[in-house]
Amino acid sequence: MQELIIEEGKFFIKLIVLEDNKIVEFYQYDKNNMPKIGNIYRAKVKNINHNSGAVFVYYDGDKVGYIDKTDKDVRVNDEIIVMLKKEATDSKDAKMTTDISIAGKYIVLFLNSFVHTSSKKNLIDSNLIKMIDKEINNKYGYIIRSEASTVEPEVVLRELRELINEWKAIENKEENLLYNANIVEEIVLREFYRNTLSKIYINSESIYEKIIGKIDIEIDFEPGVDFLEKFGMISQLDDVGSRKIWLKSSGFIKIDFAEALTAIDVNSGKYLGNSGFDKEDISYKVNEEAAIEVMRQLRLKNIGGIAVIDFINMKNPENKAKIIELMRNEALKDRSKVEIYGFTNLGLVEIARKKV
C-alpha cells in the first residue's frame, strides 16, 4: 500500500509517495509557477496553415499555441475551447488540442471524441460498459480506469454524472481559463487517489480543507509539520538527485543521463557474499537487489524514454528470467506505462517508460 505526503512551504508544494517507508515518487512545484498541462482555455484563432492543417491560437491572454490538426471547421478570430498538451519552450509554441478530457478516479470523460475503451478490458464488467453507454447516449467518449473494477457500477456512474455536470459548468464560463487541472487538489484526485493509497499526510490547512470532502481515505492533518523529518526519512531525499545509489549488499548502481537514453550500471562493489556462495549466486543476489532499486529510481527521478541496464553478468538463464519477472512485478506499482524487455545478447535489459 502507498501513503501520500502533501507539504506546503513558503515557496514550494511537495507531493511525496511512500511505499514500505521508502520514498518512491517525489514532486516539487513552485507555488507561483504550477504546471499547466491539462488546463482548458477559451482561445481565439490567430491564423491557419492550410497546407499542414495547423491552427495557431491565442490563449491565456496573448500566449500563442498551436494545434496540429482539428476536425472543426474554424476561421481566423473564431473562439474555440482547447486543452494544453505541452507547454511552450524557448523555441516552440505551446501545443494544444481540441480533444478535451476531464479525468476522474474511475473514468476519463472525452468531450469531442467518441472513443469507448477501458484501461484493462479483462477486468471491466460488460454490464458497466452498457450502463455507461446508456448514460452518455453517444454524446461523449470515455476510458474506464482500472480502479473501476473494484467498486460497484453505481459509484462509477455517479462520478460520470459529476464529470458531465463539471463540463457543462466549464462550457458556460466566460473567462479565458476554463479549468485549472493543476491546483493541488486536482493533481491529487487525478494522479494519486487510487485503491493502493491508504493514507494522506497534510501540513497545510488550506489544502486540507479543499481535499477533506472529496476523498474517503484516512488523513493525518498536522499544520506546519515536516513529515519526512518526523518519520526520519530526510536522508532519502539524497537519492532524488544522486547518480550513485548504494545497495544493502554493498553493491551500487550508477545512473547516467544521455540525450537518447538513460544508462544504468550495476556494480557488485566489495560484496563477496557468504561463504559457500559461488560467483553466479553472488551476481544474482546483487542483481536482485539492484532490479528493485532500479524500478524505484525510475519512479523517484521520473525517468522517461529508454533506459538500458547493465546488470552483473549471469550465465544461468533461469536467474535472468527471475530478474525480468521481478522487474515486471515492480513495474505494476508504477502509475506510468512501463515496458520491460528481456536480456540482450550483450547482457543488457531495455526499459521503455512514459514520463509522468
Summary of the structure (lengths in Angstrom):
residues: 356
radius of gyration: 23.4
end to end distance: 19.9
largest distance: 77.7
contacts: 1033
relative contact order: 0.11
helix: 29%
strand: 32%
